[in-house]
């Protein structure tokens, strides 16, 4: 499969950024963390964007998708809610391998700092609700699903074998 973009999707805390950084090093692609990119183009933190309202954040997320989808030879770690707007995925569809990093809610909850995630400030119950709300969409939009229950090295090897 010869695509210029590898997009990692999945729940907050599933390992997208960690895997993305490592994968980009291994295949010599640039790495973009979408949340960091959104903060750069908005001049606000993710928390500040959400404080205005979620739609305001999502508008910046869509802008980031549009811009990042025009890059070449990049690995992108998306925000967990990228799949909430189909247009976000449509920007990437033709030239991207979309990989769903699936990790159990229990594992995410056990090592995620929920206080740093605006959508999870209500606690672990919210994490379960998001999982239920988003799981089918992650599956619908991905080209490949990998369960994050192995070492980072094993996951990177699986991805490089696929691509």
C-alpha positions in Angstrom: 0.0 0.0 0.0 1.6 3.3 -1.1 0.0 6.2 0.7 1.6 9.5 1.8 -0.3 9.8 5.1 -0.8 7.5 8.0 -3.6 8.6 10.3 -3.9 7.1 13.7 -7.4 7.2 15.2 -8.8 5.9 18.5 -9.8 6.8 22.0 -8.0 9.4 24.1 -5.2 7.5 25.8 -5.1 4.6 23.4 -1.5 5.3 22.5 -1.8 7.3 19.2 0.9 9.9 20.0 3.4 7.4 21.4 2.9 5.0 18.5 2.9 7.8 16.0 6.2 9.3 17.1 7.9 5.9 17.1 6.4 4.9 13.7 7.4 8.2 12.1 11.0 7.7 13.2 11.0 4.1 11.9 9.7 4.9 8.4 11.3 8.4 8.2 8.0 10.4 7.9 7.3 13.7 9.7 5.1 13.4 12.8 2.1 15.6 13.6 0.1 15.5 16.8 -3.2 17.0 15.8 -4.0 18.5 19.2 -0.6 20.3 19.1 -1.3 21.5 15.6 -4.7 22.8 16.6 -3.2 24.7 19.5 -0.6 26.2 17.1 -3.2 27.4 14.5 -5.7 28.6 17.1 -3.2 30.2 19.5 -5.3 28.6 22.3 -4.9 25.5 24.4 -7.3 22.6 23.7 -8.8 23.3 27.2 -9.4 27.0 26.2 -11.1 26.0 22.9 -13.4 23.6 24.8 -14.2 26.3 27.3 -15.7 28.4 24.5 -17.6 25.2 23.4 -17.0 21.9 21.8 -18.2 23.0 18.4 -15.6 25.8 18.4 -12.9 23.2 19.0 -14.3 20.9 16.4 -14.2 23.7 13.8 -10.5 24.0 14.4 -10.1 20.3 14.3 -11.8 20.3 10.8 -9.4 23.1 9.7 -6.5 21.0 10.9 -7.7 17.9 9.0 -8.0 19.9 5.8 -4.5 21.4 6.2 -2.8 18.2 7.4 -4.4 16.1 4.6 -2.3 18.0 2.1 1.0 17.0 3.7 3.2 14.3 2.2 5.0 11.5 4.1 3.5 12.2 7.5 2.2 10.2 10.4 -0.6 12.0 12.2 -1.9 11.3 15.6 -5.5 12.5 15.5 -7.7 13.7 18.4 -10.1 11.0 19.6 -13.2 12.8 18.3 -12.0 13.3 14.7 -14.6 10.7 13.6 -17.5 12.8 14.9 -17.5 14.7 11.6 -17.4 12.6 8.5 -15.9 15.5 6.5 -12.7 15.2 8.7 -12.2 11.6 7.5 -13.2 12.5 3.9 -10.2 14.9 3.7 -7.9 11.9 4.2 -9.7 9.0 2.6 -8.0 8.9 -0.8 -4.3 9.3 0.2 -4.2 7.9 3.7 -3.9 4.6 5.6 -6.2 5.0 8.5 -5.3 2.9 11.5 -7.6 2.4 14.5 -5.6 1.9 17.7 -8.0 0.0 19.8 -7.3 -0.3 23.5 -9.6 -1.4 26.3 -11.3 1.3 28.4 -10.0 -0.4 31.5 -6.4 -0.1 30.3 -6.9 3.5 29.2 -8.5 4.4 32.6 -5.8 2.8 34.5 -3.0 5.0 33.2 -4.6 8.1 31.7 -4.5 11.5 33.5 -8.2 12.3 33.1 -7.8 15.7 34.6 -5.8 16.8 31.5 -8.5 15.8 29.0 -11.4 18.3 28.7 -14.0 15.8 27.6 -13.1 13.4 30.4 -13.3 15.8 33.3 -16.5 14.0 34.4 -14.4 10.9 35.1 -14.2 7.3 34.0 -17.9 6.9 33.3 -17.5 9.5 30.5 -14.7 7.5 29.1 -17.0 4.4 28.8 -19.7 6.6 27.2 -17.3 8.0 24.6 -16.1 4.5 23.8 -19.7 3.3 23.2 -20.5 6.4 21.2 -17.3 6.2 19.0 -16.3 2.6 18.7 -18.4 1.8 15.6 -17.2 5.0 13.9 -13.5 4.1 14.5 -14.2 0.7 12.9 -16.2 2.2 10.0 -13.4 4.6 9.0 -10.3 2.5 9.5 -8.3 0.5 6.9 -6.8 -1.5 9.7 -7.5 -2.1 13.4 -4.7 -2.9 15.8 -5.3 -3.8 19.4 -2.9 -2.0 21.7 -2.2 -4.9 24.1 1.4 -5.5 23.0 4.7 -3.7 23.2 5.0 -0.5 21.2 7.7 -2.3 19.2 5.3 -5.1 18.3 2.6 -2.6 17.2 5.1 -0.7 15.1 6.2 -3.9 13.4 2.5 -4.8 12.7 2.0 -1.4 11.1 5.1 -1.5 9.0 4.2 -5.0 7.7 0.8 -3.7 6.7 2.1 -0.7 4.9 
